[in-house]
């Protein structure tokens, strides 16, 4: 009886960690691919390069002891239509084989963006998390400012439109925007607001610049990084520091080096392992 | 007679306390062992070392009890298992053919959709938008 209770507790903990991983994945996609640029003077030169391949390791941390859960890959490539070429920003999350028996994750996020303007044209999400499957496809129409969404969940298909105004990015393309900002011109405490489309709904995400910090980036040694605090609502923004942070390497590529998100027991972190 | 009664009462209280502490250590060690079998990595060390430390203290102070020895044995197995898994088992993602196919299919589907958008002139309209709004 006690064993069953212990096993249930462990399962609950696994599910909690996996659900936090989703949030971290959202943050990493957010910091790897799109954001709406309102301050042209603060926009850095483009960092999107064809063939960029970044690998991250997602871990659960408790009292300084870590266990690796999944690998996240971010790949940038070009795709061509009959006359045009676009960037395909792909982000995948795959659980390590040791976790596959208990909770297998195979998530695929894609964004097709224009090369010159970084505007998303098609956004796709196809997730499989422990048997929970969901597909979301969004097509942006900039002439009438309408996004056509198609959601497939539990085998049921649902279609709906989302109306938008101003600049809007999808999850994946938003990360690139954050990397294009010129943080050297920012003052500490500056807040950047971004409208992000997640599952057909528009969310306001705030990134607060907290200055620079030197952190260890695995085999690449110590790197100077820009530190940002990410908040998804006003309550989190009002907190002094928040509980979700991103460190971007302070060079021309602005690659995310570390992402941390605190949870009630321990924390989830995503660290750069290869670039 | 009274002194003897008080002494027995105190011993009984100590016995109960020691048993409670050792049972807690036993539960921690068993939890550590369960976690050691699961892919929790070094996190399994937290309950294991807790159980091990308590059992070791009780073992040195009250050698008459057998339970601390059992706890030490369970903890040792868990520690060996955790260390072995950390040293010899490398984290890797299994090549998933279905996932690769899903990726390819999604890309082809998107290109097809992009071609349709291009034919309807929507891609040209995006290019004519300002870089920064």
Interface residues (C-beta under 8 A of the other chain):
Chain A: X2 X3 X6 X7 X10 X36 X37 X38 X40 X43 X57 X60 X62 X63 X65 X66 X67 X68 X70 X71 X79 X80 X81 X82 X83 X84 X86 X88 X90 X92 X94 X95 X96 X97 X98 X99 X100 X102 X106 X108 X110 X112 X114 X116 X117 X118 X119 X121 X122 X124 X126 X139 X140 X141 X142 X143 X166 X167
Chain B: X27 X30 X31 X34 X35 X38 X39 X40 X41 X42 X43 X45 X46 X89 X91 X92 X93 X94 X96 X98 X99 X102 X103 X106 X107 X110 X111 X113 X114 X115 X117 X118 X122 X123 X125 X126 X127 X129 X130 X131 X132 X133
